[in-house]
Amino acid sequence: MWFEALLYMSLTLDAVSVAFQDRTPKADVTAQTIQMIGIATMMAAGLILLLVYFVWLAAQRRKNWPRWVLVAALVLTVISLAQMIGEKGIQFDSGIEVISCVLTAAGLYFSFTGDAVGWFNE
């Protein structure tokens, strides 16, 4: 139960973060840049939906492999976040990402401990 709740909270934060990203056009913006911003936003939304599906598979269908995909996604996110913080320092959006990573790590911790160990089939 904690796994599912914490990961859905994390993904909700990610969705809010994507929704409120700064997309203010600069002076040198071209039509192609605007199109790329739209594509990046749609890809982020699609990735969030895919991760929601993985959480559902693990929590409701008792599949083990989505947990490992979520662990790999967390590792890649932490690496990316560390690089972003190293370049720009901690900003509001990186703070939200840190909270999201903590929620994901806690949820994954609960999925590998306690009663959850016997929950997953494959």
C-alpha positions in Angstrom: 0.0 0.0 0.0 2.8 2.5 0.9 4.6 1.6 -2.3 1.6 2.5 -4.4 0.7 5.7 -2.5 4.2 7.1 -2.4 4.9 6.5 -6.0 1.6 8.0 -7.1 2.4 11.1 -5.0 5.8 11.3 -6.6 4.4 11.0 -10.1 1.8 13.7 -9.2 4.6 16.0 -8.2 6.3 15.2 -11.5 3.2 16.0 -13.4 2.7 19.3 -11.6 6.4 20.1 -12.2 6.0 19.5 -16.0 2.8 21.5 -16.1 4.4 24.6 -14.5 7.7 24.5 -16.3 8.9 27.9 -17.6 8.0 27.9 -21.3 8.3 31.7 -21.7 9.4 32.5 -25.2 12.7 34.3 -25.5 13.6 37.0 -28.2 15.3 34.5 -30.5 12.6 31.8 -30.5 11.7 30.2 -33.8 8.7 28.1 -34.8 10.9 25.1 -34.6 11.9 25.9 -31.0 8.3 26.2 -30.0 7.5 22.9 -31.7 10.4 21.2 -29.8 9.1 22.6 -26.5 5.7 21.0 -27.3 7.2 17.7 -28.2 9.3 17.6 -25.0 6.2 18.4 -22.9 4.3 15.6 -24.6 7.2 13.1 -24.1 7.4 14.0 -20.4 3.6 13.5 -20.1 3.9 10.1 -21.9 6.7 9.0 -19.7 4.7 9.9 -16.5 1.8 7.9 -17.8 4.1 4.9 -18.6 5.5 5.1 -15.0 1.9 5.2 -13.7 1.2 2.0 -15.6 4.3 0.4 -14.2 3.2 1.3 -10.6 -0.2 -0.2 -11.3 1.3 -3.4 -12.7 3.5 -3.8 -9.7 0.9 -2.9 -7.0 -2.3 -4.3 -8.5 -1.1 -7.1 -10.8 1.8 -8.3 -8.6 4.4 -8.0 -11.3 8.0 -7.9 -10.2 9.8 -6.5 -13.3 8.1 -3.1 -13.1 9.6 -2.5 -9.7 13.1 -3.0 -11.2 12.2 -0.7 -14.1 11.2 1.9 -11.5 14.4 1.4 -9.6 16.4 2.0 -12.9 14.3 5.1 -13.6 15.0 6.4 -10.1 18.8 5.9 -10.5 18.8 7.7 -13.9 16.7 10.5 -12.4 19.1 10.9 -9.4 22.1 11.1 -11.8 20.3 13.7 -14.0 19.2 15.7 -10.9 22.8 15.7 -9.5 24.1 17.0 -12.8 21.4 19.7 -12.9 22.0 20.8 -9.3 25.8 20.8 -10.0 25.3 23.2 -13.0 22.5 25.5 -11.8 22.4 24.9 -8.0 19.2 24.1 -6.2 16.2 25.9 -7.7 12.5 25.6 -7.1 12.0 22.9 -9.8 15.0 20.9 -8.7 13.7 21.1 -5.1 10.4 19.5 -6.3 12.4 16.8 -8.1 14.4 16.1 -4.9 11.1 15.6 -3.0 9.8 13.4 -5.8 13.0 11.2 -5.7 12.7 10.9 -1.9 9.1 9.8 -2.2 10.0 7.3 -4.9 12.9 5.9 -3.0 10.7 5.5 0.1 8.0 3.7 -1.9 10.5 1.4 -3.5 12.0 0.7 -0.1 8.6 -0.4 1.1 8.1 -2.6 -2.0 11.3 -4.6 -1.2 10.8 -5.0 2.6 8.3 -6.5 5.0 5.1 -8.1 3.7 5.8 -6.9 0.2 8.5 -9.5 -0.3 6.0 -12.2 -0.9 3.5 -10.1 -2.8 5.2 -10.1 -6.2 4.8 -13.1 -8.5 7.5 -12.9 -11.1 
